[in-house]
């Protein structure tokens, strides 16, 4: 079975540092900001408006099978 295609969202997330909170654009293909804590990115998010996504990047990128 071939590997899953890398979506623009996945490419953006893989470009971010590991284990940090990030703010993604509305379409989730661009990292707008990153920070070590949720509080840090929450403050940055206030200036960016409502159409954003906040999430934490994994501590490592590993492949797995289901």
mmJSON file of the N, C-alpha and C atoms, coordinates in Angstrom:
{"data_MODEL":{"atom_site":{
"group_PDB":["ATOM","ATOM","ATOM","ATOM","ATOM","ATOM","ATOM","ATOM","ATOM","ATOM","ATOM","ATOM","ATOM","ATOM","ATOM","ATOM","ATOM","ATOM","ATOM","ATOM","ATOM","ATOM","ATOM","ATOM","ATOM","ATOM","ATOM","ATOM","ATOM","ATOM","ATOM","ATOM","ATOM","ATOM","ATOM","ATOM","ATOM","ATOM","ATOM","ATOM","ATOM","ATOM","ATOM","ATOM","ATOM","ATOM","ATOM","ATOM","ATOM","ATOM","ATOM","ATOM","ATOM","ATOM","ATOM","ATOM","ATOM","ATOM","ATOM","ATOM","ATOM","ATOM","ATOM","ATOM","ATOM","ATOM","ATOM","ATOM","ATOM","ATOM","ATOM","ATOM","ATOM","ATOM","ATOM","ATOM","ATOM","ATOM","ATOM","ATOM","ATOM","ATOM","ATOM","ATOM","ATOM","ATOM","ATOM","ATOM","ATOM","ATOM","ATOM","ATOM","ATOM","ATOM","ATOM","ATOM","ATOM","ATOM","ATOM","ATOM","ATOM","ATOM","ATOM","ATOM","ATOM","ATOM","ATOM","ATOM","ATOM","ATOM","ATOM","ATOM","ATOM","ATOM","ATOM","ATOM","ATOM","ATOM","ATOM","ATOM","ATOM","ATOM","ATOM","ATOM","ATOM","ATOM","ATOM","ATOM","ATOM","ATOM","ATOM","ATOM","ATOM","ATOM","ATOM","ATOM","ATOM","ATOM","ATOM","ATOM","ATOM","ATOM","ATOM","ATOM","ATOM","ATOM","ATOM","ATOM","ATOM","ATOM","ATOM","ATOM","ATOM","ATOM","ATOM","ATOM","ATOM","ATOM","ATOM","ATOM","ATOM","ATOM","ATOM","ATOM","ATOM","ATOM","ATOM","ATOM","ATOM","ATOM","ATOM","ATOM","ATOM","ATOM","ATOM","ATOM","ATOM","ATOM","ATOM","ATOM","ATOM","ATOM","ATOM","ATOM","ATOM","ATOM","ATOM","ATOM","ATOM","ATOM","ATOM","ATOM","ATOM","ATOM","ATOM","ATOM","ATOM","ATOM"],
"id":[1,2,3,4,5,6,7,8,9,10,11,12,13,14,15,16,17,18,19,20,21,22,23,24,25,26,27,28,29,30,31,32,33,34,35,36,37,38,39,40,41,42,43,44,45,46,47,48,49,50,51,52,53,54,55,56,57,58,59,60,61,62,63,64,65,66,67,68,69,70,71,72,73,74,75,76,77,78,79,80,81,82,83,84,85,86,87,88,89,90,91,92,93,94,95,96,97,98,99,100,101,102,103,104,105,106,107,108,109,110,111,112,113,114,115,116,117,118,119,120,121,122,123,124,125,126,127,128,129,130,131,132,133,134,135,136,137,138,139,140,141,142,143,144,145,146,147,148,149,150,151,152,153,154,155,156,157,158,159,160,161,162,163,164,165,166,167,168,169,170,171,172,173,174,175,176,177,178,179,180,181,182,183,184,185,186,187,188,189,190,191,192,193,194,195,196,197,198],
"type_symbol":["N","C","C","N","C","C","N","C","C","N","C","C","N","C","C","N","C","C","N","C","C","N","C","C","N","C","C","N","C","C","N","C","C","N","C","C","N","C","C","N","C","C","N","C","C","N","C","C","N","C","C","N","C","C","N","C","C","N","C","C","N","C","C","N","C","C","N","C","C","N","C","C","N","C","C","N","C","C","N","C","C","N","C","C","N","C","C","N","C","C","N","C","C","N","C","C","N","C","C","N","C","C","N","C","C","N","C","C","N","C","C","N","C","C","N","C","C","N","C","C","N","C","C","N","C","C","N","C","C","N","C","C","N","C","C","N","C","C","N","C","C","N","C","C","N","C","C","N","C","C","N","C","C","N","C","C","N","C","C","N","C","C","N","C","C","N","C","C","N","C","C","N","C","C","N","C","C","N","C","C","N","C","C","N","C","C","N","C","C","N","C","C","N","C","C","N","C","C"],
"label_atom_id":["N","CA","C","N","CA","C","N","CA","C","N","CA","C","N","CA","C","N","CA","C","N","CA","C","N","CA","C","N","CA","C","N","CA","C","N","CA","C","N","CA","C","N","CA","C","N","CA","C","N","CA","C","N","CA","C","N","CA","C","N","CA","C","N","CA","C","N","CA","C","N","CA","C","N","CA","C","N","CA","C","N","CA","C","N","CA","C","N","CA","C","N","CA","C","N","CA","C","N","CA","C","N","CA","C","N","CA","C","N","CA","C","N","CA","C","N","CA","C","N","CA","C","N","CA","C","N","CA","C","N","CA","C","N","CA","C","N","CA","C","N","CA","C","N","CA","C","N","CA","C","N","CA","C","N","CA","C","N","CA","C","N","CA","C","N","CA","C","N","CA","C","N","CA","C","N","CA","C","N","CA","C","N","CA","C","N","CA","C","N","CA","C","N","CA","C","N","CA","C","N","CA","C","N","CA","C","N","CA","C","N","CA","C","N","CA","C","N","CA","C","N","CA","C","N","CA","C","N","CA","C"],
"label_alt_id":[null,null,null,null,null,null,null,null,null,null,null,null,null,null,null,null,null,null,null,null,null,null,null,null,null,null,null,null,null,null,null,null,null,null,null,null,null,null,null,null,null,null,null,null,null,null,null,null,null,null,null,null,null,null,null,null,null,null,null,null,null,null,null,null,null,null,null,null,null,null,null,null,null,null,null,null,null,null,null,null,null,null,null,null,null,null,null,null,null,null,null,null,null,null,null,null,null,null,null,null,null,null,null,null,null,null,null,null,null,null,null,null,null,null,null,null,null,null,null,null,null,null,null,null,null,null,null,null,null,null,null,null,null,null,null,null,null,null,null,null,null,null,null,null,null,null,null,null,null,null,null,null,null,null,null,null,null,null,null,null,null,null,null,null,null,null,null,null,null,null,null,null,null,null,null,null,null,null,null,null,null,null,null,null,null,null,null,null,null,null,null,null,null,null,null,null,null,null],
"label_comp_id":["UNK","UNK","UNK","UNK","UNK","UNK","UNK","UNK","UNK","UNK","UNK","UNK","UNK","UNK","UNK","UNK","UNK","UNK","UNK","UNK","UNK","UNK","UNK","UNK","UNK","UNK","UNK","UNK","UNK","UNK","UNK","UNK","UNK","UNK","UNK","UNK","UNK","UNK","UNK","UNK","UNK","UNK","UNK","UNK","UNK","UNK","UNK","UNK","UNK","UNK","UNK","UNK","UNK","UNK","UNK","UNK","UNK","UNK","UNK","UNK","UNK","UNK","UNK","UNK","UNK","UNK","UNK","UNK","UNK","UNK","UNK","UNK","UNK","UNK","UNK","UNK","UNK","UNK","UNK","UNK","UNK","UNK","UNK","UNK","UNK","UNK","UNK","UNK","UNK","UNK","UNK","UNK","UNK","UNK","UNK","UNK","UNK","UNK","UNK","UNK","UNK","UNK","UNK","UNK","UNK","UNK","UNK","UNK","UNK","UNK","UNK","UNK","UNK","UNK","UNK","UNK","UNK","UNK","UNK","UNK","UNK","UNK","UNK","UNK","UNK","UNK","UNK","UNK","UNK","UNK","UNK","UNK","UNK","UNK","UNK","UNK","UNK","UNK","UNK","UNK","UNK","UNK","UNK","UNK","UNK","UNK","UNK","UNK","UNK","UNK","UNK","UNK","UNK","UNK","UNK","UNK","UNK","UNK","UNK","UNK","UNK","UNK","UNK","UNK","UNK","UNK","UNK","UNK","UNK","UNK","UNK","UNK","UNK","UNK","UNK","UNK","UNK","UNK","UNK","UNK","UNK","UNK","UNK","UNK","UNK","UNK","UNK","UNK","UNK","UNK","UNK","UNK","UNK","UNK","UNK","UNK","UNK","UNK"],
"label_asym_id":["A","A","A","A","A","A","A","A","A","A","A","A","A","A","A","A","A","A","A","A","A","A","A","A","A","A","A","A","A","A","A","A","A","A","A","A","A","A","A","A","A","A","A","A","A","A","A","A","A","A","A","A","A","A","A","A","A","A","A","A","A","A","A","A","A","A","A","A","A","A","A","A","A","A","A","A","A","A","A","A","A","A","A","A","A","A","A","A","A","A","A","A","A","A","A","A","A","A","A","A","A","A","A","A","A","A","A","A","A","A","A","A","A","A","A","A","A","A","A","A","A","A","A","A","A","A","A","A","A","A","A","A","A","A","A","A","A","A","A","A","A","A","A","A","A","A","A","A","A","A","A","A","A","A","A","A","A","A","A","A","A","A","A","A","A","A","A","A","A","A","A","A","A","A","A","A","A","A","A","A","A","A","A","A","A","A","A","A","A","A","A","A","A","A","A","A","A","A"],
"label_entity_id":["1","1","1","1","1","1","1","1","1","1","1","1","1","1","1","1","1","1","1","1","1","1","1","1","1","1","1","1","1","1","1","1","1","1","1","1","1","1","1","1","1","1","1","1","1","1","1","1","1","1","1","1","1","1","1","1","1","1","1","1","1","1","1","1","1","1","1","1","1","1","1","1","1","1","1","1","1","1","1","1","1","1","1","1","1","1","1","1","1","1","1","1","1","1","1","1","1","1","1","1","1","1","1","1","1","1","1","1","1","1","1","1","1","1","1","1","1","1","1","1","1","1","1","1","1","1","1","1","1","1","1","1","1","1","1","1","1","1","1","1","1","1","1","1","1","1","1","1","1","1","1","1","1","1","1","1","1","1","1","1","1","1","1","1","1","1","1","1","1","1","1","1","1","1","1","1","1","1","1","1","1","1","1","1","1","1","1","1","1","1","1","1","1","1","1","1","1","1"],
"label_seq_id":[1,1,1,2,2,2,3,3,3,4,4,4,5,5,5,6,6,6,7,7,7,8,8,8,9,9,9,10,10,10,11,11,11,12,12,12,13,13,13,14,14,14,15,15,15,16,16,16,17,17,17,18,18,18,19,19,19,20,20,20,21,21,21,22,22,22,23,23,23,24,24,24,25,25,25,26,26,26,27,27,27,28,28,28,29,29,29,30,30,30,31,31,31,32,32,32,33,33,33,34,34,34,35,35,35,36,36,36,37,37,37,38,38,38,39,39,39,40,40,40,41,41,41,42,42,42,43,43,43,44,44,44,45,45,45,46,46,46,47,47,47,48,48,48,49,49,49,50,50,50,51,51,51,52,52,52,53,53,53,54,54,54,55,55,55,56,56,56,57,57,57,58,58,58,59,59,59,60,60,60,61,61,61,62,62,62,63,63,63,64,64,64,65,65,65,66,66,66],
"pdbx_PDB_ins_code":[null,null,null,null,null,null,null,null,null,null,null,null,null,null,null,null,null,null,null,null,null,null,null,null,null,null,null,null,null,null,null,null,null,null,null,null,null,null,null,null,null,null,null,null,null,null,null,null,null,null,null,null,null,null,null,null,null,null,null,null,null,null,null,null,null,null,null,null,null,null,null,null,null,null,null,null,null,null,null,null,null,null,null,null,null,null,null,null,null,null,null,null,null,null,null,null,null,null,null,null,null,null,null,null,null,null,null,null,null,null,null,null,null,null,null,null,null,null,null,null,null,null,null,null,null,null,null,null,null,null,null,null,null,null,null,null,null,null,null,null,null,null,null,null,null,null,null,null,null,null,null,null,null,null,null,null,null,null,null,null,null,null,null,null,null,null,null,null,null,null,null,null,null,null,null,null,null,null,null,null,null,null,null,null,null,null,null,null,null,null,null,null,null,null,null,null,null,null],
"Cartn_x":[0.851,0.0,0.895,0.663,1.513,1.287,2.295,2.195,1.165,0.551,-0.428,0.259,-0.436,0.104,0.245,1.303,1.489,0.624,-0.334,-1.218,-0.5,-0.997,-0.404,-0.391,-1.435,-1.499,-0.363,-0.149,0.915,2.287,2.489,3.762,4.023,2.987,3.14,3.491,2.784,3.055,4.458,4.903,6.255,7.341,6.991,7.978,8.113,7.18,7.198,8.122,8.617,9.411,8.561,9.217,8.518,8.135,6.96,6.53,6.175,5.719,5.325,3.879,3.278,1.943,2.083,1.221,1.268,-0.114,-0.096,-1.318,-1.265,-2.295,-2.404,-3.423,-3.227,-4.2,-5.529,-6.55,-7.894,-7.886,-7.137,-7.087,-6.042,-5.397,-4.467,-3.24,-2.804,-1.612,-0.434,-0.619,0.437,0.543,1.76,1.998,2.098,1.23,1.228,2.07,2.173,2.962,3.175,4.169,4.454,4.924,4.734,5.165,5.281,6.023,6.257,5.032,4.173,2.999,1.731,0.614,-0.673,-0.958,-0.604,-0.831,-0.101,1.117,1.914,1.24,0.783,0.143,-1.257,-1.919,-3.237,-3.138,-2.102,-1.893,-1.653,-0.862,-0.601,-1.867,-2.71,-3.927,-4.905,-4.939,-5.867,-5.679,-4.454,-4.17,-4.475,-4.637,-4.824,-6.282,-7.205,-8.62,-9.182,-10.384,-11.123,-10.86,-10.413,-10.283,-8.909,-8.598,-7.307,-7.531,-6.492,-6.507,-5.281,-5.473,-4.347,-4.215,-3.001,-2.754,-1.3,-0.996,0.372,0.987,2.216,2.908,3.391,3.561,4.035,5.496,5.912,7.316,8.233,7.663,8.434,7.479,7.993,7.209,7.599,6.682,6.954,5.85,6.216,5.231,4.59,3.342,2.681,1.683,1.332,0.363,-0.859,-1.975,-3.227,-3.73],
"Cartn_y":[-1.18,0.0,1.241,2.194,3.395,4.299,5.073,6.025,7.097,7.633,8.705,9.931,10.592,11.793,12.897,13.654,14.778,15.934,16.28,17.4,18.704,19.831,21.121,21.314,20.835,20.941,20.159,18.921,18.099,18.696,19.216,19.863,21.053,21.845,23.001,22.541,21.538,21.047,20.47,19.748,19.174,20.248,21.424,22.509,23.232,23.003,23.66,22.9,23.566,22.866,21.788,20.773,19.691,20.105,19.643,19.842,21.269,22.065,23.44,23.659,24.722,25.136,25.994,25.767,26.547,27.102,28.193,28.778,28.572,27.91,27.681,28.647,28.963,29.792,29.046,29.748,29.159,27.894,27.913,26.73,25.705,25.982,25.076,24.696,25.565,25.238,26.173,27.097,28.05,28.206,28.146,28.409,29.924,30.488,31.929,32.336,31.445,31.728,30.422,30.427,29.258,29.733,28.881,29.231,27.997,28.129,27.011,26.66,27.644,27.393,27.818,27.239,27.626,29.091,29.544,30.94,31.884,31.513,32.338,32.469,31.353,31.449,32.048,31.885,32.506,34.019,34.583,36.03,36.464,35.678,35.997,35.844,34.874,34.6,35.758,36.473,37.595,38.617,38.823,39.8,39.258,37.932,37.325,37.152,37.283,37.151,35.786,35.524,34.322,33.11,33.321,32.223,31.579,30.976,30.319,28.977,28.166,26.874,26.824,26.431,26.291,24.817,24.293,22.915,22.741,21.602,21.316,20.293,20.549,19.605,18.422,17.264,16.099,16.265,15.457,15.512,14.801,13.967,13.332,12.895,12.794,12.287,10.838,9.936,8.515,7.919,6.922,6.217,5.127,4.831,3.733,3.071,1.863,1.118,0.845,0.78,0.478,-0.859],
"Cartn_z":[0.0,0.0,0.0,-0.906,-0.962,0.249,0.551,1.667,1.34,2.367,2.184,1.59,0.699,0.075,1.117,1.011,1.924,1.473,2.294,2.018,2.352,1.855,2.239,3.758,4.45,5.916,6.562,6.103,6.668,6.378,5.185,4.85,5.77,6.017,6.91,8.316,8.808,10.166,10.293,9.284,9.33,9.26,8.754,8.694,10.034,10.935,12.255,13.201,14.231,15.243,15.926,16.443,17.136,18.554,18.998,20.376,20.746,19.78,20.077,19.648,20.134,19.716,18.476,17.486,16.25,15.918,15.193,14.655,13.149,12.632,11.197,10.603,9.344,8.625,8.506,8.088,7.968,7.106,6.004,5.14,5.602,6.705,7.389,6.566,5.66,4.879,5.154,6.106,6.438,7.945,8.467,9.881,10.048,10.87,11.087,12.289,13.282,14.485,15.234,16.112,16.944,18.309,19.302,20.645,21.525,22.599,23.505,24.344,24.611,25.451,24.726,25.169,24.601,24.873,26.066,26.423,25.467,25.107,24.202,22.834,22.279,20.962,21.058,22.185,22.37,22.268,22.864,22.784,21.343,20.613,19.208,18.379,18.744,17.983,18.036,19.143,19.279,18.166,17.754,16.701,15.301,15.18,13.864,13.462,14.382,14.051,14.386,13.863,14.222,13.332,12.125,11.169,11.216,12.357,12.546,13.23,13.251,13.929,14.83,16.092,17.016,17.369,17.274,17.684,18.07,18.665,19.096,18.158,17.752,16.884,17.715,17.087,17.832,18.273,19.204,19.641,18.669,17.8,16.715,15.63,14.411,13.296,13.076,13.324,13.109,12.251,11.51,10.696,11.534,11.235,11.922,10.995,11.301,10.511,11.356,10.696,11.401,10.915],
"occupancy":[1.0,1.0,1.0,1.0,1.0,1.0,1.0,1.0,1.0,1.0,1.0,1.0,1.0,1.0,1.0,1.0,1.0,1.0,1.0,1.0,1.0,1.0,1.0,1.0,1.0,1.0,1.0,1.0,1.0,1.0,1.0,1.0,1.0,1.0,1.0,1.0,1.0,1.0,1.0,1.0,1.0,1.0,1.0,1.0,1.0,1.0,1.0,1.0,1.0,1.0,1.0,1.0,1.0,1.0,1.0,1.0,1.0,1.0,1.0,1.0,1.0,1.0,1.0,1.0,1.0,1.0,1.0,1.0,1.0,1.0,1.0,1.0,1.0,1.0,1.0,1.0,1.0,1.0,1.0,1.0,1.0,1.0,1.0,1.0,1.0,1.0,1.0,1.0,1.0,1.0,1.0,1.0,1.0,1.0,1.0,1.0,1.0,1.0,1.0,1.0,1.0,1.0,1.0,1.0,1.0,1.0,1.0,1.0,1.0,1.0,1.0,1.0,1.0,1.0,1.0,1.0,1.0,1.0,1.0,1.0,1.0,1.0,1.0,1.0,1.0,1.0,1.0,1.0,1.0,1.0,1.0,1.0,1.0,1.0,1.0,1.0,1.0,1.0,1.0,1.0,1.0,1.0,1.0,1.0,1.0,1.0,1.0,1.0,1.0,1.0,1.0,1.0,1.0,1.0,1.0,1.0,1.0,1.0,1.0,1.0,1.0,1.0,1.0,1.0,1.0,1.0,1.0,1.0,1.0,1.0,1.0,1.0,1.0,1.0,1.0,1.0,1.0,1.0,1.0,1.0,1.0,1.0,1.0,1.0,1.0,1.0,1.0,1.0,1.0,1.0,1.0,1.0,1.0,1.0,1.0,1.0,1.0,1.0],
"B_iso_or_equiv":[0.0,0.0,0.0,0.0,0.0,0.0,0.0,0.0,0.0,0.0,0.0,0.0,0.0,0.0,0.0,0.0,0.0,0.0,0.0,0.0,0.0,0.0,0.0,0.0,0.0,0.0,0.0,0.0,0.0,0.0,0.0,0.0,0.0,0.0,0.0,0.0,0.0,0.0,0.0,0.0,0.0,0.0,0.0,0.0,0.0,0.0,0.0,0.0,0.0,0.0,0.0,0.0,0.0,0.0,0.0,0.0,0.0,0.0,0.0,0.0,0.0,0.0,0.0,0.0,0.0,0.0,0.0,0.0,0.0,0.0,0.0,0.0,0.0,0.0,0.0,0.0,0.0,0.0,0.0,0.0,0.0,0.0,0.0,0.0,0.0,0.0,0.0,0.0,0.0,0.0,0.0,0.0,0.0,0.0,0.0,0.0,0.0,0.0,0.0,0.0,0.0,0.0,0.0,0.0,0.0,0.0,0.0,0.0,0.0,0.0,0.0,0.0,0.0,0.0,0.0,0.0,0.0,0.0,0.0,0.0,0.0,0.0,0.0,0.0,0.0,0.0,0.0,0.0,0.0,0.0,0.0,0.0,0.0,0.0,0.0,0.0,0.0,0.0,0.0,0.0,0.0,0.0,0.0,0.0,0.0,0.0,0.0,0.0,0.0,0.0,0.0,0.0,0.0,0.0,0.0,0.0,0.0,0.0,0.0,0.0,0.0,0.0,0.0,0.0,0.0,0.0,0.0,0.0,0.0,0.0,0.0,0.0,0.0,0.0,0.0,0.0,0.0,0.0,0.0,0.0,0.0,0.0,0.0,0.0,0.0,0.0,0.0,0.0,0.0,0.0,0.0,0.0,0.0,0.0,0.0,0.0,0.0,0.0],
"pdbx_formal_charge":[null,null,null,null,null,null,null,null,null,null,null,null,null,null,null,null,null,null,null,null,null,null,null,null,null,null,null,null,null,null,null,null,null,null,null,null,null,null,null,null,null,null,null,null,null,null,null,null,null,null,null,null,null,null,null,null,null,null,null,null,null,null,null,null,null,null,null,null,null,null,null,null,null,null,null,null,null,null,null,null,null,null,null,null,null,null,null,null,null,null,null,null,null,null,null,null,null,null,null,null,null,null,null,null,null,null,null,null,null,null,null,null,null,null,null,null,null,null,null,null,null,null,null,null,null,null,null,null,null,null,null,null,null,null,null,null,null,null,null,null,null,null,null,null,null,null,null,null,null,null,null,null,null,null,null,null,null,null,null,null,null,null,null,null,null,null,null,null,null,null,null,null,null,null,null,null,null,null,null,null,null,null,null,null,null,null,null,null,null,null,null,null,null,null,null,null,null,null],
"auth_seq_id":[1,1,1,2,2,2,3,3,3,4,4,4,5,5,5,6,6,6,7,7,7,8,8,8,9,9,9,10,10,10,11,11,11,12,12,12,13,13,13,14,14,14,15,15,15,16,16,16,17,17,17,18,18,18,19,19,19,20,20,20,21,21,21,22,22,22,23,23,23,24,24,24,25,25,25,26,26,26,27,27,27,28,28,28,29,29,29,30,30,30,31,31,31,32,32,32,33,33,33,34,34,34,35,35,35,36,36,36,37,37,37,38,38,38,39,39,39,40,40,40,41,41,41,42,42,42,43,43,43,44,44,44,45,45,45,46,46,46,47,47,47,48,48,48,49,49,49,50,50,50,51,51,51,52,52,52,53,53,53,54,54,54,55,55,55,56,56,56,57,57,57,58,58,58,59,59,59,60,60,60,61,61,61,62,62,62,63,63,63,64,64,64,65,65,65,66,66,66],
"auth_comp_id":["UNK","UNK","UNK","UNK","UNK","UNK","UNK","UNK","UNK","UNK","UNK","UNK","UNK","UNK","UNK","UNK","UNK","UNK","UNK","UNK","UNK","UNK","UNK","UNK","UNK","UNK","UNK","UNK","UNK","UNK","UNK","UNK","UNK","UNK","UNK","UNK","UNK","UNK","UNK","UNK","UNK","UNK","UNK","UNK","UNK","UNK","UNK","UNK","UNK","UNK","UNK","UNK","UNK","UNK","UNK","UNK","UNK","UNK","UNK","UNK","UNK","UNK","UNK","UNK","UNK","UNK","UNK","UNK","UNK","UNK","UNK","UNK","UNK","UNK","UNK","UNK","UNK","UNK","UNK","UNK","UNK","UNK","UNK","UNK","UNK","UNK","UNK","UNK","UNK","UNK","UNK","UNK","UNK","UNK","UNK","UNK","UNK","UNK","UNK","UNK","UNK","UNK","UNK","UNK","UNK","UNK","UNK","UNK","UNK","UNK","UNK","UNK","UNK","UNK","UNK","UNK","UNK","UNK","UNK","UNK","UNK","UNK","UNK","UNK","UNK","UNK","UNK","UNK","UNK","UNK","UNK","UNK","UNK","UNK","UNK","UNK","UNK","UNK","UNK","UNK","UNK","UNK","UNK","UNK","UNK","UNK","UNK","UNK","UNK","UNK","UNK","UNK","UNK","UNK","UNK","UNK","UNK","UNK","UNK","UNK","UNK","UNK","UNK","UNK","UNK","UNK","UNK","UNK","UNK","UNK","UNK","UNK","UNK","UNK","UNK","UNK","UNK","UNK","UNK","UNK","UNK","UNK","UNK","UNK","UNK","UNK","UNK","UNK","UNK","UNK","UNK","UNK","UNK","UNK","UNK","UNK","UNK","UNK"],
"auth_asym_id":["A","A","A","A","A","A","A","A","A","A","A","A","A","A","A","A","A","A","A","A","A","A","A","A","A","A","A","A","A","A","A","A","A","A","A","A","A","A","A","A","A","A","A","A","A","A","A","A","A","A","A","A","A","A","A","A","A","A","A","A","A","A","A","A","A","A","A","A","A","A","A","A","A","A","A","A","A","A","A","A","A","A","A","A","A","A","A","A","A","A","A","A","A","A","A","A","A","A","A","A","A","A","A","A","A","A","A","A","A","A","A","A","A","A","A","A","A","A","A","A","A","A","A","A","A","A","A","A","A","A","A","A","A","A","A","A","A","A","A","A","A","A","A","A","A","A","A","A","A","A","A","A","A","A","A","A","A","A","A","A","A","A","A","A","A","A","A","A","A","A","A","A","A","A","A","A","A","A","A","A","A","A","A","A","A","A","A","A","A","A","A","A","A","A","A","A","A","A"],
"auth_atom_id":["N","CA","C","N","CA","C","N","CA","C","N","CA","C","N","CA","C","N","CA","C","N","CA","C","N","CA","C","N","CA","C","N","CA","C","N","CA","C","N","CA","C","N","CA","C","N","CA","C","N","CA","C","N","CA","C","N","CA","C","N","CA","C","N","CA","C","N","CA","C","N","CA","C","N","CA","C","N","CA","C","N","CA","C","N","CA","C","N","CA","C","N","CA","C","N","CA","C","N","CA","C","N","CA","C","N","CA","C","N","CA","C","N","CA","C","N","CA","C","N","CA","C","N","CA","C","N","CA","C","N","CA","C","N","CA","C","N","CA","C","N","CA","C","N","CA","C","N","CA","C","N","CA","C","N","CA","C","N","CA","C","N","CA","C","N","CA","C","N","CA","C","N","CA","C","N","CA","C","N","CA","C","N","CA","C","N","CA","C","N","CA","C","N","CA","C","N","CA","C","N","CA","C","N","CA","C","N","CA","C","N","CA","C","N","CA","C","N","CA","C","N","CA","C","N","CA","C","N","CA","C"],
"pdbx_PDB_model_num":[1,1,1,1,1,1,1,1,1,1,1,1,1,1,1,1,1,1,1,1,1,1,1,1,1,1,1,1,1,1,1,1,1,1,1,1,1,1,1,1,1,1,1,1,1,1,1,1,1,1,1,1,1,1,1,1,1,1,1,1,1,1,1,1,1,1,1,1,1,1,1,1,1,1,1,1,1,1,1,1,1,1,1,1,1,1,1,1,1,1,1,1,1,1,1,1,1,1,1,1,1,1,1,1,1,1,1,1,1,1,1,1,1,1,1,1,1,1,1,1,1,1,1,1,1,1,1,1,1,1,1,1,1,1,1,1,1,1,1,1,1,1,1,1,1,1,1,1,1,1,1,1,1,1,1,1,1,1,1,1,1,1,1,1,1,1,1,1,1,1,1,1,1,1,1,1,1,1,1,1,1,1,1,1,1,1,1,1,1,1,1,1,1,1,1,1,1,1]
}}}
